[in-house]
């Protein structure tokens, strides 16, 4: 953990317009989601602390320059500039399946792998990488935060991952545009240039039952 002290600019991580994310329920009167984080290490596991802002593009004034990485803070917590090409996919739970459901489906999973070589958890359940909505692609056991206001379980809003796929999941989740004869295009596995802990992910959650949409977060890694 860095010993640097003092105020530093928040780091812009994700900006998505409502038109590009039709499956995400935006709060009334907003059409832009912006997620930033503090680049200091927070919590027991030392991760950047996210902040969520829902905004109306019509009320935005001057656009400030993107802050440069601060000397002494992790450079790979500052994303490289990249654009979003949204693609909607259907996900299914893997680690979030109950044990009873896993037992009931185990024979079908085994048959699927034997006939196609596809592993349910790696290839067909949660999409890996940076994503909005769906199920968290947990590295460790699931940890859904409860809302600090109403006590209910929060909904998954965003995952910010260290890479977009791994040596197994690319077979079904790598976009066709990023494929090559030998596998995938250079930097396709990590276009944002992030690396969080031991290839970890920051998960952002929100409570949609509360008017102010309180936010929670979690971090895990290998």
Secondary structure as a PSIPRED ss2 file (coil, helix, strand):
# PSIPRED VFORMAT (PSIPRED V4.0)

   1 X C   1.000  0.000  0.000
   2 X C   1.000  0.000  0.000
   3 X C   1.000  0.000  0.000
   4 X C   1.000  0.000  0.000
   5 X C   1.000  0.000  0.000
   6 X C   1.000  0.000  0.000
   7 X C   1.000  0.000  0.000
   8 X C   1.000  0.000  0.000
   9 X C   1.000  0.000  0.000
  10 X C   1.000  0.000  0.000
  11 X E   0.000  0.000  1.000
  12 X E   0.000  0.000  1.000
  13 X E   0.000  0.000  1.000
  14 X E   0.000  0.000  1.000
  15 X E   0.000  0.000  1.000
  16 X E   0.000  0.000  1.000
  17 X E   0.000  0.000  1.000
  18 X H   0.000  1.000  0.000
  19 X H   0.000  1.000  0.000
  20 X H   0.000  1.000  0.000
  21 X C   1.000  0.000  0.000
  22 X C   1.000  0.000  0.000
  23 X C   1.000  0.000  0.000
  24 X C   1.000  0.000  0.000
  25 X C   1.000  0.000  0.000
  26 X C   1.000  0.000  0.000
  27 X C   1.000  0.000  0.000
  28 X C   1.000  0.000  0.000
  29 X C   1.000  0.000  0.000
  30 X C   1.000  0.000  0.000
  31 X C   1.000  0.000  0.000
  32 X E   0.000  0.000  1.000
  33 X E   0.000  0.000  1.000
  34 X E   0.000  0.000  1.000
  35 X E   0.000  0.000  1.000
  36 X E   0.000  0.000  1.000
  37 X E   0.000  0.000  1.000
  38 X E   0.000  0.000  1.000
  39 X E   0.000  0.000  1.000
  40 X E   0.000  0.000  1.000
  41 X E   0.000  0.000  1.000
  42 X E   0.000  0.000  1.000
  43 X C   1.000  0.000  0.000
  44 X C   1.000  0.000  0.000
  45 X C   1.000  0.000  0.000
  46 X C   1.000  0.000  0.000
  47 X E   0.000  0.000  1.000
  48 X E   0.000  0.000  1.000
  49 X E   0.000  0.000  1.000
  50 X E   0.000  0.000  1.000
  51 X E   0.000  0.000  1.000
  52 X E   0.000  0.000  1.000
  53 X E   0.000  0.000  1.000
  54 X E   0.000  0.000  1.000
  55 X E   0.000  0.000  1.000
  56 X C   1.000  0.000  0.000
  57 X H   0.000  1.000  0.000
  58 X H   0.000  1.000  0.000
  59 X H   0.000  1.000  0.000
  60 X C   1.000  0.000  0.000
  61 X C   1.000  0.000  0.000
  62 X C   1.000  0.000  0.000
  63 X C   1.000  0.000  0.000
  64 X C   1.000  0.000  0.000
  65 X C   1.000  0.000  0.000
  66 X C   1.000  0.000  0.000
  67 X C   1.000  0.000  0.000
  68 X C   1.000  0.000  0.000
  69 X C   1.000  0.000  0.000
  70 X C   1.000  0.000  0.000
  71 X C   1.000  0.000  0.000
  72 X C   1.000  0.000  0.000
  73 X C   1.000  0.000  0.000
  74 X C   1.000  0.000  0.000
  75 X H   0.000  1.000  0.000
  76 X H   0.000  1.000  0.000
  77 X H   0.000  1.000  0.000
  78 X C   1.000  0.000  0.000
  79 X C   1.000  0.000  0.000
  80 X C   1.000  0.000  0.000
  81 X C   1.000  0.000  0.000
  82 X C   1.000  0.000  0.000
  83 X C   1.000  0.000  0.000
  84 X C   1.000  0.000  0.000
  85 X C   1.000  0.000  0.000
  86 X C   1.000  0.000  0.000
  87 X C   1.000  0.000  0.000
  88 X C   1.000  0.000  0.000
  89 X C   1.000  0.000  0.000
  90 X C   1.000  0.000  0.000
  91 X C   1.000  0.000  0.000
  92 X C   1.000  0.000  0.000
  93 X C   1.000  0.000  0.000
  94 X C   1.000  0.000  0.000
  95 X C   1.000  0.000  0.000
  96 X C   1.000  0.000  0.000
  97 X C   1.000  0.000  0.000
  98 X C   1.000  0.000  0.000
  99 X H   0.000  1.000  0.000
 100 X H   0.000  1.000  0.000
 101 X H   0.000  1.000  0.000
 102 X H   0.000  1.000  0.000
 103 X H   0.000  1.000  0.000
 104 X H   0.000  1.000  0.000
 105 X H   0.000  1.000  0.000
 106 X H   0.000  1.000  0.000
 107 X H   0.000  1.000  0.000
 108 X H   0.000  1.000  0.000
 109 X H   0.000  1.000  0.000
 110 X H   0.000  1.000  0.000
 111 X H   0.000  1.000  0.000
 112 X H   0.000  1.000  0.000
 113 X H   0.000  1.000  0.000
 114 X H   0.000  1.000  0.000
 115 X H   0.000  1.000  0.000
 116 X H   0.000  1.000  0.000
 117 X C   1.000  0.000  0.000
 118 X C   1.000  0.000  0.000
 119 X C   1.000  0.000  0.000
 120 X H   0.000  1.000  0.000
 121 X H   0.000  1.000  0.000
 122 X H   0.000  1.000  0.000
 123 X H   0.000  1.000  0.000
 124 X H   0.000  1.000  0.000
 125 X C   1.000  0.000  0.000
 126 X C   1.000  0.000  0.000
 127 X C   1.000  0.000  0.000
 128 X C   1.000  0.000  0.000
 129 X C   1.000  0.000  0.000
 130 X C   1.000  0.000  0.000
 131 X E   0.000  0.000  1.000
 132 X E   0.000  0.000  1.000
 133 X C   1.000  0.000  0.000
 134 X C   1.000  0.000  0.000
 135 X C   1.000  0.000  0.000
 136 X C   1.000  0.000  0.000
 137 X C   1.000  0.000  0.000
 138 X C   1.000  0.000  0.000
 139 X C   1.000  0.000  0.000
 140 X C   1.000  0.000  0.000
 141 X C   1.000  0.000  0.000
 142 X C   1.000  0.000  0.000
 143 X C   1.000  0.000  0.000
 144 X C   1.000  0.000  0.000
 145 X C   1.000  0.000  0.000
 146 X E   0.000  0.000  1.000
 147 X C   1.000  0.000  0.000
 148 X C   1.000  0.000  0.000
 149 X C   1.000  0.000  0.000
 150 X C   1.000  0.000  0.000
 151 X C   1.000  0.000  0.000
 152 X C   1.000  0.000  0.000
 153 X E   0.000  0.000  1.000
 154 X C   1.000  0.000  0.000
 155 X E   0.000  0.000  1.000
 156 X E   0.000  0.000  1.000
 157 X E   0.000  0.000  1.000
 158 X E   0.000  0.000  1.000
 159 X E   0.000  0.000  1.000
 160 X E   0.000  0.000  1.000
 161 X E   0.000  0.000  1.000
 162 X C   1.000  0.000  0.000
 163 X C   1.000  0.000  0.000
 164 X C   1.000  0.000  0.000
 165 X C   1.000  0.000  0.000
 166 X C   1.000  0.000  0.000
 167 X C   1.000  0.000  0.000
 168 X C   1.000  0.000  0.000
 169 X C   1.000  0.000  0.000
 170 X H   0.000  1.000  0.000
 171 X H   0.000  1.000  0.000
 172 X H   0.000  1.000  0.000
 173 X H   0.000  1.000  0.000
 174 X C   1.000  0.000  0.000
 175 X C   1.000  0.000  0.000
 176 X H   0.000  1.000  0.000
 177 X H   0.000  1.000  0.000
 178 X H   0.000  1.000  0.000
 179 X E   0.000  0.000  1.000
 180 X E   0.000  0.000  1.000
 181 X C   1.000  0.000  0.000
 182 X C   1.000  0.000  0.000
 183 X E   0.000  0.000  1.000
 184 X E   0.000  0.000  1.000
 185 X C   1.000  0.000  0.000
 186 X C   1.000  0.000  0.000
 187 X C   1.000  0.000  0.000
 188 X C   1.000  0.000  0.000
 189 X C   1.000  0.000  0.000
 190 X C   1.000  0.000  0.000
 191 X C   1.000  0.000  0.000
 192 X C   1.000  0.000  0.000
 193 X C   1.000  0.000  0.000
 194 X C   1.000  0.000  0.000
 195 X C   1.000  0.000  0.000
 196 X C   1.000  0.000  0.000
 197 X C   1.000  0.000  0.000
 198 X C   1.000  0.000  0.000
 199 X C   1.000  0.000  0.000
 200 X C   1.000  0.000  0.000
 201 X E   0.000  0.000  1.000
 202 X E   0.000  0.000  1.000
 203 X E   0.000  0.000  1.000
 204 X E   0.000  0.000  1.000
 205 X E   0.000  0.000  1.000
 206 X E   0.000  0.000  1.000
 207 X C   1.000  0.000  0.000
 208 X C   1.000  0.000  0.000
 209 X C   1.000  0.000  0.000
 210 X C   1.000  0.000  0.000
 211 X C   1.000  0.000  0.000
 212 X C   1.000  0.000  0.000
 213 X C   1.000  0.000  0.000
 214 X C   1.000  0.000  0.000
 215 X E   0.000  0.000  1.000
 216 X E   0.000  0.000  1.000
 217 X E   0.000  0.000  1.000
 218 X E   0.000  0.000  1.000
 219 X E   0.000  0.000  1.000
 220 X E   0.000  0.000  1.000
 221 X C   1.000  0.000  0.000
 222 X C   1.000  0.000  0.000
